Amino acid sequence: MAKNNDTATVRVRLVKGLRGVQGRHRLSVKALGLNKLNDVRELKDSPQVRGLINTVYYLVRVEE
């Protein structure tokens, strides 16, 4: 995660499959832009994104 306020980003990787996962959690993963296993997205670090990550913490890994 970059420390600059203008370009603070967070890298998120999907590390676990979505089989057997709650529907709301599937939607959270989709909202993060992750589709397949090992997909990586670099997202703007905001409270909304952090909330989605916290919801599916057991499916994703945050890469600093």
C-alpha positions as CSV (number, residue, x, y, z in Angstrom):
1,M,0.0,0.0,0.0
2,A,1.4,3.4,-1.0
3,K,1.6,6.0,1.7
4,N,0.9,8.9,-0.7
5,N,-2.7,10.1,-0.2
6,D,-3.3,10.8,-3.9
7,T,-2.3,7.4,-5.2
8,A,-2.9,5.1,-2.2
9,T,-3.6,1.7,-3.7
10,V,-4.0,-1.8,-2.4
11,R,-3.4,-5.0,-4.3
12,V,-5.9,-7.8,-3.7
13,R,-5.4,-11.4,-4.9
14,L,-8.2,-14.1,-4.9
15,V,-6.5,-17.1,-3.2
16,K,-9.5,-19.4,-2.6
17,G,-12.3,-20.6,-4.9
18,L,-15.9,-19.4,-4.6
19,R,-17.5,-22.8,-4.4
20,G,-19.7,-23.2,-1.4
21,V,-19.4,-19.5,-0.5
22,Q,-22.3,-17.3,0.6
23,G,-24.0,-15.4,-2.2
24,R,-23.3,-12.0,-0.6
25,H,-19.6,-12.9,-0.4
26,R,-19.6,-13.9,-4.1
27,L,-21.0,-10.5,-4.9
28,S,-18.3,-8.8,-2.8
29,V,-15.6,-10.6,-4.7
30,K,-17.2,-9.6,-7.9
31,A,-17.4,-6.0,-6.7
32,L,-13.6,-6.1,-6.1
33,G,-13.2,-7.1,-9.8
34,L,-11.9,-10.6,-9.0
35,N,-13.2,-13.4,-11.2
36,K,-10.7,-16.4,-11.3
37,L,-8.4,-17.9,-8.8
38,N,-5.2,-15.9,-8.5
39,D,-6.7,-12.8,-10.1
40,V,-5.0,-9.6,-8.9
41,R,-6.5,-6.1,-8.9
42,E,-4.9,-2.9,-7.8
43,L,-7.6,-0.8,-6.2
44,K,-7.9,2.6,-4.7
45,D,-7.5,2.4,-1.0
46,S,-10.8,3.6,0.5
47,P,-13.0,2.7,3.3
48,Q,-15.5,1.0,0.9
49,V,-12.8,-1.2,-0.6
50,R,-11.4,-2.1,2.8
51,G,-15.0,-3.0,3.9
52,L,-15.3,-5.4,0.9
53,I,-11.9,-6.9,1.7
54,N,-12.9,-7.4,5.4
55,T,-16.1,-9.1,4.3
56,V,-14.2,-11.8,2.3
57,Y,-10.9,-11.8,4.3
58,Y,-10.8,-15.6,4.1
59,L,-10.9,-15.6,0.3
60,V,-8.4,-12.9,-0.6
61,R,-4.9,-11.8,0.3
62,V,-3.8,-8.2,0.5
63,E,-0.4,-7.6,-1.0
64,E,1.3,-4.5,0.2
